[in-house]
Amino acid sequence: MNRKNLLKIVCLCLFCTGYSVTSFAQSMFSKGDKMINLGIGIPTYLGGSNHSMSMPLFSGSFEYGIVDNLLNGKASIGVGGYLAYTANKYKYTSDYGYKYSYLILGPRGVFHYSPVPKLDTYGGIMFGYNIVSSSSYGTYSGSSNYTASGSEVGYSFFVGARYLVAPSIALFAEMGYGIAPIEAGVSFLF
C-alpha cells in the first residue's frame, strides 16, 4: 500500500470518527439507551460528626431510558439501580474505637434534560436499603469487644450533570441528600 492510499484511509477514518462524535454529542439520553456510572463520593452523610472516613464512597449504577421526546425533544426519563459502599470509624480513645461499614443498594428514577449538545443535566430520587455493620477494635478497660449491625430503608434526592468527552464516555458530578453530598465519576453509554 502506498502513502497516498494510506493517507486517504486515515483521513476517511478521522472523518467518520469525527462525524460519529458530533452526531452522538448532539443526542441526549433517550429511550432504549443504557448507561453505567462509576463514581466516588466525598464526604459521606453516613456516620456522625466524630467519625473519620476510612474509605470514600464507591458507587456504581445502571440506567435504562424508558421515555424520551419530552419538553420539545430535550428531556427523557430513565430508571435503574444503584450500589455503593463506604466505611468510617469512631475513635473512643487513642487505641480503642468502632468501625462501621455501609452497603447501599436500591432503585432510582432520573429525569434528564439536555440544554446544549454534549451536556446532560438531570435530577432524581432513589429509594434504597442501607446495610450497616459495625465492630470494635483495640482494647479498653471495663469494656468488651462487640459487633453489631443495623439496616434501614432510606431515600436520596440528587441533581447532576454529565458531559460527553467521547462518543460513549462522559464525566459526571452529582449533588444530593441521602448518601454523599458530592459524587463524581465516569459514565459509559451503550
Secondary structure, DSSP 8 states (H G I E B T S, - for coil): --HHHHHHHHHHHHHHHHHHHHHHHT--S-TT-EEEEEEEE-S-SSS-TTEEEEEEEEEEEEEEEEEEEETTTTEEEEEEEEEEEEEEEEEEETTEEEEEEEEEEEEEEEEEE-SSTTEEEEEEEEEEEEEEEEEEEE--TT----EEEEEEEEEEEEEEEEEEEETTEEEEEEEEESS-SEEEEEEEE-
